[in-house]
Amino acid sequence: MQPLSFTTIDAFDSVHEANVAVAILEQNGIDCFTENETLIANDWLLAGAVGGVKIQVPVEQVPRAREVLAEWRRNRAERFEAGKNQWIVFRCSSCKELIAIGAEHANRVENCPRCRRYVDVPGTSDPSLTEEMRQATIESSKDRKRQSAEHSITAPWFLVLECLVVLGFAYVPYQVWAIHQWYSLEGGESSYVGFLSIQSNAALIVQSLIVMISLLAILVVHGSLKPHGITSEKAGHDAILGIAIGTGLFLFEFLLASLMGNEGLFSPISPDSRSAGIEGWIAIAGSGLIGLLLNSIAEELVMRGYLTIRLEQLTGNAYLAVIIPAILFAGYHIYQGLFGAVMAGLTGIVLGTWFFKTRRLLGPIIAHSCFNLCCMLQELLWTWVGS
């Protein structure tokens, strides 16, 4: 039996583009194999030097193979013209592979669909790419999306473990404390004393600093802080909007609480602080102010800057990435009563949606801080009037 003789019928600059063509040929019953695939997969810059990924087929199948590829290219060009403005095609800065991301994510930080690392999405597709390369990348991206939809977890296992460690350290202790306080409050054993206890705020400052330093260390190890919102982009705009949203949320919740018959959002501060004198009041206000600011930064780093991004990686679902942190955020505010927890959850949805759409954390931090400061001023005023 005479061995088959193969000949090269086409060549492609990228491995995945060549693999798409191979799949099309095999679906039509044509035997084929690739040359230089491993070499270019290891270093795509060598594609031009070696002539790209070559596709070879048996000599007797060349006419049929060329016909199949020509029809595939015609159909692909038609589909590309219909959707060329819906995708941005470019090379990932980490894995160097061609990727396609929806045009609605232009100029944002997103996850690379191949290596799952963060990448800055440009405003337009790479102009150096040919139409064939762009369309092959788009088709590959669609296939990858369909495959991801069949699996709820698409990120590496170490991200799952990392989330559990961070939540165990930065969330679980607060949740246990909040539930204990809630049970004590419901049973009449103790009352919530507000934000202004010197001892409580001293502990709050230490805990917030530990959480922030530890979380920032984790993010630095990953090599990029920008995806988690640590950026100075549009700082002035976000600061003004944060003040407006934080104040608006406070007024909305305060008015809603008043309509429901509650005496404000929180209980008055403990009576022992009223007799502390001017020095005591300065200490309380200073401790409360610093504690509130640090608390806002730590909570936003964990709940929005970290957890929202990780949940988007793990589930691929935007709604879950916003709602789950909001539910957890509401959970450790249960010490404020059921109404306070529900309001915290609504606040978490507002701030989470804002961060998810902008990928900037300064605005939510300022909004959170402004809300907390309004609550502190309310308690100070309440105490002054009550005395």
Secondary structure, DSSP 8 states (H G I E B T S, - for coil): -----EEEEEEESSHHHHHHHHHHHHHTT---EEESHHHHHH-GGGHHHHTSEEEEEEGGGHHHHHHHHHHHHHHHHHHHHHHGGGEEEEE-TTT--EEEEEGGGTTSEEE-TTT--EEE--SS--TTS-HHHHHHHHHHHHHHHHHHHT-S--S-HHHHHHHHHHHHHHTHHHHHHHHHHHHHHHTTS-----S--HHHHHHHHHHHHHHHHHHHHHHHHHT-SGGGT---TTHHHHHHHHHHHHHHHHHHHHHHHHHTT-SSSS----GGGGGSHHHHHHHHHHHHHHHHHHHHHHHHIIIIIIHHHHHHHHH--HHHHHHHHHHHHHHTTGGGHHHHHHHHHHHHHHHHHHHHHH---HHHHHHHHHHHHHHHHHHHHHHHHH-
